[in-house]
């Protein structure tokens, strides 16, 4: 039998994935990042995920030594990618636009998604 701890972790992860997807869906300029590091912790690859108008996820890969990103459309992000986004976003500062408002990129993602999604639902409910 599975543990309650595993079930709770998956529930939280699912909620966090929903937040990331809502954040990406709100604006084509929104992106989230996860990194791939060597065993010593040096960042080798930056992965910037964004969403196209059709809902597909685009992964712009930037090698640490390169300037130009390589764009690869990924139709099925993995749980590991989302876990990486959450972990990395908790470690880095927010966007310059929100540097005085939030303590981390993750806090920015959560609050921007929450406020905008709720505002959209409220507007839709009052228009219909």
ROZANU-801449 format. One record per atom (N, C-alpha, C): residue number from 1; atom name; y, z, x. Coordinates in steps of 0.1 Angstrom, whole numbers, plus 5000, padded with zeros to 4 digits. Example, Ala and Ser with C-alpha at 12.3 -4.5 7.8 and 13.67 -1.06 7.14 Angstrom:
! ROZANU-801449
{seq = 1; atom = N; y = 4943; z = 5078; x = 5132}
{seq = 1; atom = CA; y = 4955; z = 5078; x = 5123}
{seq = 1; atom = C; y = 4967; z = 5078; x = 5132}
{seq = 2; atom = N; y = 4978; z = 5071; x = 5128}
{seq = 2; atom = CA; y = 4989; z = 5071; x = 5137}
{seq = 2; atom = C; y = 5000; z = 5079; x = 5129}
//
This chain:
! ROZANU-801449
{seq = 1; atom = N; y = 4988; z = 5000; x = 5008}
{seq = 1; atom = CA; y = 5000; z = 5000; x = 5000}
{seq = 1; atom = C; y = 5012; z = 5000; x = 5009}
{seq = 2; atom = N; y = 5023; z = 4993; x = 5004}
{seq = 2; atom = CA; y = 5035; z = 4992; x = 5012}
{seq = 2; atom = C; y = 5043; z = 5005; x = 5010}
{seq = 3; atom = N; y = 5052; z = 5007; x = 5019}
{seq = 3; atom = CA; y = 5060; z = 5019; x = 5019}
{seq = 3; atom = C; y = 5073; z = 5017; x = 5011}
{seq = 4; atom = N; y = 5078; z = 5028; x = 5006}
{seq = 4; atom = CA; y = 5091; z = 5028; x = 4998}
{seq = 4; atom = C; y = 5102; z = 5023; x = 5008}
{seq = 5; atom = N; y = 5101; z = 5027; x = 5020}
{seq = 5; atom = CA; y = 5111; z = 5024; x = 5030}
{seq = 5; atom = C; y = 5111; z = 5008; x = 5032}
{seq = 6; atom = N; y = 5100; z = 5002; x = 5032}
{seq = 6; atom = CA; y = 5100; z = 4987; x = 5033}
{seq = 6; atom = C; y = 5106; z = 4981; x = 5020}
{seq = 7; atom = N; y = 5103; z = 4986; x = 5009}
{seq = 7; atom = CA; y = 5108; z = 4980; x = 4996}
{seq = 7; atom = C; y = 5123; z = 4982; x = 4996}
{seq = 8; atom = N; y = 5128; z = 4994; x = 5000}
{seq = 8; atom = CA; y = 5142; z = 4997; x = 5000}
{seq = 8; atom = C; y = 5149; z = 4987; x = 5010}
{seq = 9; atom = N; y = 5143; z = 4985; x = 5022}
{seq = 9; atom = CA; y = 5149; z = 4976; x = 5032}
{seq = 9; atom = C; y = 5150; z = 4962; x = 5026}
{seq = 10; atom = N; y = 5140; z = 4957; x = 5020}
{seq = 10; atom = CA; y = 5140; z = 4944; x = 5014}
{seq = 10; atom = C; y = 5150; z = 4942; x = 5003}
{seq = 11; atom = N; y = 5152; z = 4953; x = 4995}
{seq = 11; atom = CA; y = 5162; z = 4953; x = 4984}
{seq = 11; atom = C; y = 5176; z = 4952; x = 4990}
{seq = 12; atom = N; y = 5178; z = 4960; x = 5001}
{seq = 12; atom = CA; y = 5192; z = 4959; x = 5007}
{seq = 12; atom = C; y = 5194; z = 4946; x = 5014}
{seq = 13; atom = N; y = 5184; z = 4941; x = 5020}
{seq = 13; atom = CA; y = 5185; z = 4928; x = 5027}
{seq = 13; atom = C; y = 5188; z = 4917; x = 5017}
{seq = 14; atom = N; y = 5181; z = 4917; x = 5005}
{seq = 14; atom = CA; y = 5183; z = 4907; x = 4995}
{seq = 14; atom = C; y = 5197; z = 4908; x = 4990}
{seq = 15; atom = N; y = 5202; z = 4920; x = 4988}
{seq = 15; atom = CA; y = 5216; z = 4922; x = 4983}
{seq = 15; atom = C; y = 5226; z = 4916; x = 4994}
{seq = 16; atom = N; y = 5223; z = 4919; x = 5006}
{seq = 16; atom = CA; y = 5232; z = 4914; x = 5017}
{seq = 16; atom = C; y = 5232; z = 4899; x = 5018}
{seq = 17; atom = N; y = 5220; z = 4893; x = 5016}
{seq = 17; atom = CA; y = 5219; z = 4878; x = 5016}
{seq = 17; atom = C; y = 5227; z = 4872; x = 5005}
{seq = 18; atom = N; y = 5226; z = 4878; x = 4993}
{seq = 18; atom = CA; y = 5234; z = 4874; x = 4982}
{seq = 18; atom = C; y = 5249; z = 4874; x = 4985}
{seq = 19; atom = N; y = 5253; z = 4885; x = 4992}
{seq = 19; atom = CA; y = 5267; z = 4886; x = 4996}
{seq = 19; atom = C; y = 5271; z = 4875; x = 5005}
{seq = 20; atom = N; y = 5263; z = 4872; x = 5015}
{seq = 20; atom = CA; y = 5266; z = 4861; x = 5025}
{seq = 20; atom = C; y = 5267; z = 4848; x = 5017}
{seq = 21; atom = N; y = 5257; z = 4845; x = 5009}
{seq = 21; atom = CA; y = 5258; z = 4832; x = 5001}
{seq = 21; atom = C; y = 5270; z = 4831; x = 4992}
{seq = 22; atom = N; y = 5274; z = 4842; x = 4986}
{seq = 22; atom = CA; y = 5286; z = 4842; x = 4978}
{seq = 22; atom = C; y = 5298; z = 4839; x = 4986}
{seq = 23; atom = N; y = 5299; z = 4846; x = 4998}
{seq = 23; atom = CA; y = 5310; z = 4844; x = 5007}
{seq = 23; atom = C; y = 5311; z = 4830; x = 5012}
{seq = 24; atom = N; y = 5300; z = 4824; x = 5015}
{seq = 24; atom = CA; y = 5300; z = 4810; x = 5020}
{seq = 24; atom = C; y = 5304; z = 4800; x = 5008}
{seq = 25; atom = N; y = 5299; z = 4804; x = 4996}
{seq = 25; atom = CA; y = 5302; z = 4795; x = 4985}
{seq = 25; atom = C; y = 5317; z = 4795; x = 4980}
{seq = 26; atom = N; y = 5324; z = 4806; x = 4983}
{seq = 26; atom = CA; y = 5337; z = 4807; x = 4979}
{seq = 26; atom = C; y = 5347; z = 4798; x = 4985}
{seq = 27; atom = N; y = 5345; z = 4794; x = 4997}
{seq = 27; atom = CA; y = 5354; z = 4785; x = 5004}
{seq = 27; atom = C; y = 5347; z = 4777; x = 5015}
{seq = 28; atom = N; y = 5350; z = 4764; x = 5016}
{seq = 28; atom = CA; y = 5344; z = 4756; x = 5026}
{seq = 28; atom = C; y = 5348; z = 4760; x = 5040}
{seq = 29; atom = N; y = 5358; z = 4768; x = 5042}
{seq = 29; atom = CA; y = 5363; z = 4772; x = 5055}
{seq = 29; atom = C; y = 5356; z = 4785; x = 5059}
{seq = 30; atom = N; y = 5349; z = 4792; x = 5050}
{seq = 30; atom = CA; y = 5342; z = 4804; x = 5054}
{seq = 30; atom = C; y = 5329; z = 4801; x = 5062}
{seq = 31; atom = N; y = 5327; z = 4809; x = 5072}
{seq = 31; atom = CA; y = 5315; z = 4808; x = 5080}
{seq = 31; atom = C; y = 5310; z = 4821; x = 5084}
{seq = 32; atom = N; y = 5298; z = 4822; x = 5087}
{seq = 32; atom = CA; y = 5292; z = 4835; x = 5093}
{seq = 32; atom = C; y = 5285; z = 4831; x = 5106}
{seq = 33; atom = N; y = 5283; z = 4840; x = 5115}
{seq = 33; atom = CA; y = 5278; z = 4837; x = 5128}
{seq = 33; atom = C; y = 5266; z = 4847; x = 5131}
{seq = 34; atom = N; y = 5256; z = 4841; x = 5138}
{seq = 34; atom = CA; y = 5246; z = 4849; x = 5145}
{seq = 34; atom = C; y = 5244; z = 4843; x = 5159}
{seq = 35; atom = N; y = 5239; z = 4851; x = 5168}
{seq = 35; atom = CA; y = 5238; z = 4846; x = 5182}
{seq = 35; atom = C; y = 5224; z = 4848; x = 5187}
{seq = 36; atom = N; y = 5221; z = 4840; x = 5197}
{seq = 36; atom = CA; y = 5208; z = 4841; x = 5204}
{seq = 36; atom = C; y = 5211; z = 4845; x = 5218}
{seq = 37; atom = N; y = 5205; z = 4856; x = 5222}
{seq = 37; atom = CA; y = 5208; z = 4862; x = 5236}
{seq = 37; atom = C; y = 5196; z = 4861; x = 5245}
{seq = 38; atom = N; y = 5198; z = 4862; x = 5258}
{seq = 38; atom = CA; y = 5187; z = 4863; x = 5267}
{seq = 38; atom = C; y = 5182; z = 4878; x = 5267}
{seq = 39; atom = N; y = 5172; z = 4880; x = 5275}
{seq = 39; atom = CA; y = 5166; z = 4894; x = 5275}
{seq = 39; atom = C; y = 5176; z = 4905; x = 5280}
{seq = 40; atom = N; y = 5186; z = 4901; x = 5287}
{seq = 40; atom = CA; y = 5196; z = 4910; x = 5292}
{seq = 40; atom = C; y = 5208; z = 4912; x = 5283}
{seq = 41; atom = N; y = 5208; z = 4905; x = 5271}
{seq = 41; atom = CA; y = 5219; z = 4906; x = 5262}
{seq = 41; atom = C; y = 5230; z = 4896; x = 5263}
{seq = 42; atom = N; y = 5229; z = 4887; x = 5273}
{seq = 42; atom = CA; y = 5239; z = 4876; x = 5274}
{seq = 42; atom = C; y = 5238; z = 4866; x = 5263}
{seq = 43; atom = N; y = 5249; z = 4863; x = 5256}
{seq = 43; atom = CA; y = 5248; z = 4853; x = 5245}
{seq = 43; atom = C; y = 5246; z = 4839; x = 5251}
{seq = 44; atom = N; y = 5236; z = 4832; x = 5246}
{seq = 44; atom = CA; y = 5233; z = 4819; x = 5250}
{seq = 44; atom = C; y = 5237; z = 4808; x = 5240}
{seq = 45; atom = N; y = 5236; z = 4812; x = 5227}
{seq = 45; atom = CA; y = 5239; z = 4802; x = 5216}
{seq = 45; atom = C; y = 5246; z = 4810; x = 5205}
{seq = 46; atom = N; y = 5257; z = 4804; x = 5200}
{seq = 46; atom = CA; y = 5264; z = 4808; x = 5188}
{seq = 46; atom = C; y = 5259; z = 4799; x = 5177}
{seq = 47; atom = N; y = 5256; z = 4804; x = 5166}
{seq = 47; atom = CA; y = 5252; z = 4797; x = 5154}
{seq = 47; atom = C; y = 5263; z = 4800; x = 5143}
{seq = 48; atom = N; y = 5270; z = 4790; x = 5139}
{seq = 48; atom = CA; y = 5280; z = 4792; x = 5128}
{seq = 48; atom = C; y = 5275; z = 4786; x = 5115}
{seq = 49; atom = N; y = 5272; z = 4794; x = 5105}
{seq = 49; atom = CA; y = 5266; z = 4789; x = 5092}
{seq = 49; atom = C; y = 5278; z = 4787; x = 5082}
{seq = 50; atom = N; y = 5278; z = 4776; x = 5076}
{seq = 50; atom = CA; y = 5288; z = 4774; x = 5065}
{seq = 50; atom = C; y = 5280; z = 4767; x = 5054}
{seq = 51; atom = N; y = 5287; z = 4764; x = 5043}
{seq = 51; atom = CA; y = 5281; z = 4758; x = 5031}
{seq = 51; atom = C; y = 5288; z = 4746; x = 5027}
{seq = 52; atom = N; y = 5281; z = 4735; x = 5024}
{seq = 52; atom = CA; y = 5287; z = 4723; x = 5019}
{seq = 52; atom = C; y = 5289; z = 4724; x = 5004}
{seq = 53; atom = N; y = 5296; z = 4715; x = 4998}
{seq = 53; atom = CA; y = 5299; z = 4715; x = 4984}
{seq = 53; atom = C; y = 5286; z = 4715; x = 4975}
{seq = 54; atom = N; y = 5275; z = 4709; x = 4980}
{seq = 54; atom = CA; y = 5263; z = 4708; x = 4973}
{seq = 54; atom = C; y = 5254; z = 4721; x = 4975}
{seq = 55; atom = N; y = 5259; z = 4731; x = 4982}
{seq = 55; atom = CA; y = 5252; z = 4743; x = 4984}
{seq = 55; atom = C; y = 5243; z = 4743; x = 4996}
{seq = 56; atom = N; y = 5242; z = 4732; x = 5004}
{seq = 56; atom = CA; y = 5233; z = 4732; x = 5016}
{seq = 56; atom = C; y = 5240; z = 4740; x = 5027}
{seq = 57; atom = N; y = 5232; z = 4746; x = 5035}
{seq = 57; atom = CA; y = 5238; z = 4754; x = 5046}
{seq = 57; atom = C; y = 5238; z = 4745; x = 5059}
{seq = 58; atom = N; y = 5250; z = 4745; x = 5065}
{seq = 58; atom = CA; y = 5252; z = 4737; x = 5078}
{seq = 58; atom = C; y = 5252; z = 4747; x = 5089}
{seq = 59; atom = N; y = 5245; z = 4744; x = 5100}
{seq = 59; atom = CA; y = 5245; z = 4753; x = 5112}
{seq = 59; atom = C; y = 5251; z = 4745; x = 5123}
{seq = 60; atom = N; y = 5263; z = 4750; x = 5127}
{seq = 60; atom = CA; y = 5270; z = 4744; x = 5139}
{seq = 60; atom = C; y = 5266; z = 4753; x = 5151}
{seq = 61; atom = N; y = 5258; z = 4746; x = 5160}
{seq = 61; atom = CA; y = 5253; z = 4753; x = 5172}
{seq = 61; atom = C; y = 5263; z = 4751; x = 5183}
{seq = 62; atom = N; y = 5266; z = 4762; x = 5190}
{seq = 62; atom = CA; y = 5275; z = 4761; x = 5202}
{seq = 62; atom = C; y = 5268; z = 4768; x = 5213}
{seq = 63; atom = N; y = 5265; z = 4760; x = 5223}
{seq = 63; atom = CA; y = 5259; z = 4766; x = 5235}
{seq = 63; atom = C; y = 5270; z = 4773; x = 5243}
{seq = 64; atom = N; y = 5267; z = 4784; x = 5249}
{seq = 64; atom = CA; y = 5277; z = 4792; x = 5256}
{seq = 64; atom = C; y = 5284; z = 4784; x = 5266}
{seq = 65; atom = N; y = 5278; z = 4774; x = 5272}
{seq = 65; atom = CA; y = 5285; z = 4766; x = 5283}
{seq = 65; atom = C; y = 5292; z = 4754; x = 5277}
{seq = 66; atom = N; y = 5291; z = 4751; x = 5264}
{seq = 66; atom = CA; y = 5296; z = 4739; x = 5258}
{seq = 66; atom = C; y = 5309; z = 4742; x = 5250}
{seq = 67; atom = N; y = 5317; z = 4732; x = 5248}
{seq = 67; atom = CA; y = 5329; z = 4733; x = 5240}
{seq = 67; atom = C; y = 5327; z = 4728; x = 5226}
{seq = 68; atom = N; y = 5320; z = 4717; x = 5225}
{seq = 68; atom = CA; y = 5318; z = 4710; x = 5212}
{seq = 68; atom = C; y = 5306; z = 4715; x = 5205}
{seq = 69; atom = N; y = 5307; z = 4719; x = 5192}
{seq = 69; atom = CA; y = 5295; z = 4723; x = 5185}
{seq = 69; atom = C; y = 5286; z = 4711; x = 5181}
{seq = 70; atom = N; y = 5273; z = 4713; x = 5179}
{seq = 70; atom = CA; y = 5264; z = 4703; x = 5174}
{seq = 70; atom = C; y = 5261; z = 4707; x = 5160}
{seq = 71; atom = N; y = 5263; z = 4698; x = 5150}
{seq = 71; atom = CA; y = 5260; z = 4701; x = 5136}
{seq = 71; atom = C; y = 5246; z = 4697; x = 5132}
{seq = 72; atom = N; y = 5239; z = 4707; x = 5126}
{seq = 72; atom = CA; y = 5226; z = 4704; x = 5121}
{seq = 72; atom = C; y = 5225; z = 4710; x = 5107}
{seq = 73; atom = N; y = 5221; z = 4702; x = 5098}
{seq = 73; atom = CA; y = 5220; z = 4707; x = 5084}
{seq = 73; atom = C; y = 5207; z = 4714; x = 5083}
{seq = 74; atom = N; y = 5207; z = 4726; x = 5078}
{seq = 74; atom = CA; y = 5195; z = 4734; x = 5076}
{seq = 74; atom = C; y = 5194; z = 4737; x = 5061}
{seq = 75; atom = N; y = 5183; z = 4733; x = 5055}
{seq = 75; atom = CA; y = 5182; z = 4735; x = 5041}
{seq = 75; atom = C; y = 5176; z = 4748; x = 5038}
{seq = 76; atom = N; y = 5169; z = 4755; x = 5047}
{seq = 76; atom = CA; y = 5162; z = 4767; x = 5045}
{seq = 76; atom = C; y = 5165; z = 4777; x = 5056}
{seq = 77; atom = N; y = 5176; z = 4785; x = 5055}
{seq = 77; atom = CA; y = 5178; z = 4795; x = 5064}
{seq = 77; atom = C; y = 5167; z = 4806; x = 5063}
{seq = 78; atom = N; y = 5164; z = 4812; x = 5074}
{seq = 78; atom = CA; y = 5153; z = 4822; x = 5075}
{seq = 78; atom = C; y = 5158; z = 4836; x = 5073}
{seq = 79; atom = N; y = 5150; z = 4845; x = 5069}
{seq = 79; atom = CA; y = 5154; z = 4859; x = 5068}
{seq = 79; atom = C; y = 5159; z = 4864; x = 5082}
{seq = 80; atom = N; y = 5153; z = 4860; x = 5093}
{seq = 80; atom = CA; y = 5158; z = 4864; x = 5106}
{seq = 80; atom = C; y = 5172; z = 4859; x = 5109}
{seq = 81; atom = N; y = 5176; z = 4847; x = 5104}
{seq = 81; atom = CA; y = 5189; z = 4842; x = 5105}
{seq = 81; atom = C; y = 5199; z = 4851; x = 5098}
{seq = 82; atom = N; y = 5195; z = 4855; x = 5086}
{seq = 82; atom = CA; y = 5204; z = 4864; x = 5078}
{seq = 82; atom = C; y = 5205; z = 4877; x = 5084}
{seq = 83; atom = N; y = 5194; z = 4883; x = 5089}
{seq = 83; atom = CA; y = 5194; z = 4896; x = 5096}
{seq = 83; atom = C; y = 5203; z = 4895; x = 5108}
{seq = 84; atom = N; y = 5203; z = 4883; x = 5115}
{seq = 84; atom = CA; y = 5212; z = 4881; x = 5127}
{seq = 84; atom = C; y = 5226; z = 4881; x = 5123}
{seq = 85; atom = N; y = 5229; z = 4874; x = 5112}
{seq = 85; atom = CA; y = 5243; z = 4874; x = 5107}
{seq = 85; atom = C; y = 5248; z = 4888; x = 5104}
{seq = 86; atom = N; y = 5240; z = 4895; x = 5097}
{seq = 86; atom = CA; y = 5244; z = 4909; x = 5093}
{seq = 86; atom = C; y = 5247; z = 4918; x = 5105}
{seq = 87; atom = N; y = 5237; z = 4917; x = 5114}
{seq = 87; atom = CA; y = 5238; z = 4926; x = 5126}
{seq = 87; atom = C; y = 5250; z = 4922; x = 5135}
{seq = 88; atom = N; y = 5252; z = 4909; x = 5137}
{seq = 88; atom = CA; y = 5263; z = 4904; x = 5146}
{seq = 88; atom = C; y = 5276; z = 4907; x = 5139}
{seq = 89; atom = N; y = 5277; z = 4905; x = 5126}
{seq = 89; atom = CA; y = 5289; z = 4907; x = 5119}
{seq = 89; atom = C; y = 5294; z = 4921; x = 5118}
{seq = 90; atom = N; y = 5285; z = 4930; x = 5119}
{seq = 90; atom = CA; y = 5288; z = 4945; x = 5120}
{seq = 90; atom = C; y = 5294; z = 4948; x = 5134}
{seq = 91; atom = N; y = 5291; z = 4940; x = 5144}
{seq = 91; atom = CA; y = 5295; z = 4943; x = 5158}
{seq = 91; atom = C; y = 5309; z = 4937; x = 5161}
{seq = 92; atom = N; y = 5313; z = 4926; x = 5154}
{seq = 92; atom = CA; y = 5325; z = 4919; x = 5158}
{seq = 92; atom = C; y = 5337; z = 4922; x = 5149}
{seq = 93; atom = N; y = 5349; z = 4920; x = 5155}
{seq = 93; atom = CA; y = 5361; z = 4923; x = 5146}
{seq = 93; atom = C; y = 5362; z = 4913; x = 5135}
{seq = 94; atom = N; y = 5370; z = 4916; x = 5125}
{seq = 94; atom = CA; y = 5373; z = 4907; x = 5114}
{seq = 94; atom = C; y = 5381; z = 4895; x = 5119}
{seq = 95; atom = N; y = 5383; z = 4885; x = 5110}
{seq = 95; atom = CA; y = 5391; z = 4874; x = 5113}
{seq = 95; atom = C; y = 5405; z = 4878; x = 5116}
{seq = 96; atom = N; y = 5413; z = 4871; x = 5123}
{seq = 96; atom = CA; y = 5427; z = 4874; x = 5126}
{seq = 96; atom = C; y = 5435; z = 4877; x = 5113}
{seq = 97; atom = N; y = 5432; z = 4870; x = 5103}
{seq = 97; atom = CA; y = 5439; z = 4872; x = 5090}
{seq = 97; atom = C; y = 5437; z = 4886; x = 5084}
{seq = 98; atom = N; y = 5425; z = 4892; x = 5087}
{seq = 98; atom = CA; y = 5422; z = 4905; x = 5082}
{seq = 98; atom = C; y = 5421; z = 4916; x = 5092}
{seq = 99; atom = N; y = 5426; z = 4914; x = 5104}
{seq = 99; atom = CA; y = 5424; z = 4923; x = 5115}
{seq = 99; atom = C; y = 5430; z = 4937; x = 5112}
{seq = 100; atom = N; y = 5440; z = 4938; x = 5104}
{seq = 100; atom = CA; y = 5446; z = 4951; x = 5100}
{seq = 100; atom = C; y = 5441; z = 4957; x = 5087}
{seq = 101; atom = N; y = 5431; z = 4949; x = 5081}
{seq = 101; atom = CA; y = 5426; z = 4954; x = 5068}
{seq = 101; atom = C; y = 5412; z = 4959; x = 5069}
{seq = 102; atom = N; y = 5403; z = 4952; x = 5078}
{seq = 102; atom = CA; y = 5389; z = 4956; x = 5078}
{seq = 102; atom = C; y = 5385; z = 4960; x = 5093}
{seq = 103; atom = N; y = 5375; z = 4968; x = 5094}
{seq = 103; atom = CA; y = 5371; z = 4972; x = 5107}
{seq = 103; atom = C; y = 5361; z = 4963; x = 5114}
{seq = 104; atom = N; y = 5354; z = 4955; x = 5106}
{seq = 104; atom = CA; y = 5344; z = 4945; x = 5112}
{seq = 104; atom = C; y = 5344; z = 4933; x = 5103}
{seq = 105; atom = N; y = 5338; z = 4922; x = 5109}
{seq = 105; atom = CA; y = 5336; z = 4910; x = 5101}
{seq = 105; atom = C; y = 5327; z = 4912; x = 5089}
{seq = 106; atom = N; y = 5317; z = 4921; x = 5091}
{seq = 106; atom = CA; y = 5308; z = 4924; x = 5079}
{seq = 106; atom = C; y = 5316; z = 4930; x = 5068}
{seq = 107; atom = N; y = 5324; z = 4940; x = 5071}
{seq = 107; atom = CA; y = 5333; z = 4946; x = 5060}
{seq = 107; atom = C; y = 5341; z = 4935; x = 5053}
{seq = 108; atom = N; y = 5347; z = 4926; x = 5061}
{seq = 108; atom = CA; y = 5355; z = 4915; x = 5056}
{seq = 108; atom = C; y = 5346; z = 4906; x = 5046}
{seq = 109; atom = N; y = 5334; z = 4902; x = 5051}
{seq = 109; atom = CA; y = 5325; z = 4894; x = 5043}
{seq = 109; atom = C; y = 5322; z = 4901; x = 5029}
{seq = 110; atom = N; y = 5319; z = 4913; x = 5030}
{seq = 110; atom = CA; y = 5315; z = 4921; x = 5018}
{seq = 110; atom = C; y = 5326; z = 4922; x = 5008}
{seq = 111; atom = N; y = 5338; z = 4926; x = 5013}
{seq = 111; atom = CA; y = 5349; z = 4928; x = 5004}
{seq = 111; atom = C; y = 5355; z = 4915; x = 4999}
{seq = 112; atom = N; y = 5356; z = 4905; x = 5007}
{seq = 112; atom = CA; y = 5362; z = 4892; x = 5002}
{seq = 112; atom = C; y = 5352; z = 4886; x = 4992}
{seq = 113; atom = N; y = 5339; z = 4887; x = 4994}
{seq = 113; atom = CA; y = 5330; z = 4882; x = 4984}
{seq = 113; atom = C; y = 5331; z = 4890; x = 4971}
{seq = 114; atom = N; y = 5330; z = 4903; x = 4973}
{seq = 114; atom = CA; y = 5331; z = 4911; x = 4961}
{seq = 114; atom = C; y = 5343; z = 4909; x = 4952}
{seq = 115; atom = N; y = 5355; z = 4909; x = 4959}
{seq = 115; atom = CA; y = 5367; z = 4908; x = 4951}
{seq = 115; atom = C; y = 5368; z = 4894; x = 4945}
{seq = 116; atom = N; y = 5365; z = 4883; x = 4952}
{seq = 116; atom = CA; y = 5366; z = 4870; x = 4947}
{seq = 116; atom = C; y = 5356; z = 4867; x = 4936}
{seq = 117; atom = N; y = 5343; z = 4871; x = 4938}
{seq = 117; atom = CA; y = 5333; z = 4868; x = 4928}
{seq = 117; atom = C; y = 5336; z = 4876; x = 4915}
{seq = 118; atom = N; y = 5340; z = 4888; x = 4916}
{seq = 118; atom = CA; y = 5344; z = 4896; x = 4904}
{seq = 118; atom = C; y = 5356; z = 4890; x = 4897}
{seq = 119; atom = N; y = 5366; z = 4885; x = 4905}
{seq = 119; atom = CA; y = 5378; z = 4879; x = 4899}
{seq = 119; atom = C; y = 5374; z = 4866; x = 4892}
{seq = 120; atom = N; y = 5365; z = 4858; x = 4897}
{seq = 120; atom = CA; y = 5360; z = 4846; x = 4891}
{seq = 120; atom = C; y = 5353; z = 4849; x = 4878}
{seq = 121; atom = N; y = 5344; z = 4859; x = 4878}
{seq = 121; atom = CA; y = 5336; z = 4863; x = 4866}
{seq = 121; atom = C; y = 5346; z = 4868; x = 4856}
{seq = 122; atom = N; y = 5356; z = 4876; x = 4859}
{seq = 122; atom = CA; y = 5365; z = 4881; x = 4850}
{seq = 122; atom = C; y = 5373; z = 4870; x = 4843}
{seq = 123; atom = N; y = 5378; z = 4860; x = 4852}
{seq = 123; atom = CA; y = 5385; z = 4849; x = 4846}
{seq = 123; atom = C; y = 5377; z = 4841; x = 4837}
{seq = 124; atom = N; y = 5364; z = 4838; x = 4841}
{seq = 124; atom = CA; y = 5355; z = 4830; x = 4832}
{seq = 124; atom = C; y = 5353; z = 4838; x = 4819}
{seq = 125; atom = N; y = 5351; z = 4850; x = 4819}
{seq = 125; atom = CA; y = 5348; z = 4858; x = 4807}
{seq = 125; atom = C; y = 5360; z = 4858; x = 4798}
{seq = 126; atom = N; y = 5372; z = 4858; x = 4803}
{seq = 126; atom = CA; y = 5385; z = 4858; x = 4795}
{seq = 126; atom = C; y = 5389; z = 4844; x = 4790}
{seq = 127; atom = N; y = 5384; z = 4834; x = 4797}
{seq = 127; atom = CA; y = 5387; z = 4820; x = 4793}
{seq = 127; atom = C; y = 5377; z = 4815; x = 4782}
{seq = 128; atom = N; y = 5365; z = 4819; x = 4783}
{seq = 128; atom = CA; y = 5355; z = 4814; x = 4774}
{seq = 128; atom = C; y = 5356; z = 4822; x = 4761}
//
